[in-house]
Amino acid sequence: MAPRPLDLGRARGGQGVRVDLQDGRSWFVSPPSPSAKIYVCPGCGAEIGRGQVQVAVWEADSLLGGQSALELRRHWHLACWRDFAR
């Protein structure tokens, strides 16, 4: 079965909040939710296990376009994202 295409409109329409960082970069951040899969957090390199709270993050102003940015999103521990976004 082919993977379901990502829905950029749904992701931007209430699924992500735009966050502008002090370094001038902007990101969309999904609301915190329990993880359905196992991911590796880019902030700390540790595993985000099933059921742990995480956020999905993707660039708001990607040079590659919105669909590519969404496809390149990463899942972070909420605390790691908050440390990164300071």
C-alpha positions in Angstrom: 0.0 0.0 0.0 1.3 3.4 -1.0 1.9 6.0 1.8 -0.8 8.5 2.2 0.3 12.0 0.9 0.8 14.6 3.6 -2.0 17.2 3.8 -0.3 20.5 4.0 -3.6 22.4 4.3 -4.7 20.4 7.3 -1.3 20.7 8.9 -1.3 24.5 8.6 -5.0 24.9 9.3 -5.0 24.4 13.0 -2.6 21.6 13.3 0.5 23.8 13.7 1.1 27.1 15.4 3.7 29.5 13.8 6.6 30.2 16.2 9.1 33.0 15.3 12.5 32.5 16.9 15.0 35.3 17.8 17.4 34.0 15.2 14.8 35.1 12.5 13.7 31.6 11.6 10.1 30.6 11.8 8.6 27.1 12.5 5.2 25.5 12.6 4.8 23.5 15.8 2.0 20.9 16.3 0.1 20.9 19.6 1.7 18.5 22.2 0.3 15.0 21.9 1.2 11.4 22.8 3.5 9.8 20.2 1.9 7.0 18.2 5.3 5.9 16.8 8.9 5.8 18.1 11.0 8.8 17.0 14.5 10.1 17.8 14.4 13.7 19.2 16.8 16.0 17.2 17.3 18.0 20.4 18.8 15.4 22.7 19.2 12.3 20.4 17.1 10.2 22.7 14.1 8.1 21.7 10.6 9.4 22.0 8.7 6.3 22.9 5.1 5.5 22.2 2.8 7.4 24.5 5.4 10.1 25.4 4.4 13.7 24.8 6.0 15.2 21.7 5.6 18.0 19.1 6.1 17.8 15.4 8.1 20.8 14.0 8.7 22.0 10.5 10.1 25.1 8.9 7.5 27.8 8.1 9.5 29.5 5.3 11.3 26.6 3.6 13.1 27.4 0.4 11.9 24.0 -0.8 8.2 24.9 -0.3 5.6 24.0 2.2 5.0 20.4 1.1 8.8 19.6 1.4 9.0 21.3 4.8 6.1 19.2 6.1 7.7 16.0 4.7 11.0 17.0 6.5 9.2 17.7 9.9 10.9 16.3 13.0 9.4 15.1 16.3 10.8 16.6 19.5 10.4 16.0 23.2 8.4 19.0 24.3 11.1 20.1 26.8 13.8 19.8 24.1 11.8 22.0 21.7 11.3 24.6 24.4 15.0 24.7 25.2 15.8 25.0 21.4 13.2 27.7 20.9 14.6 30.0 23.6 
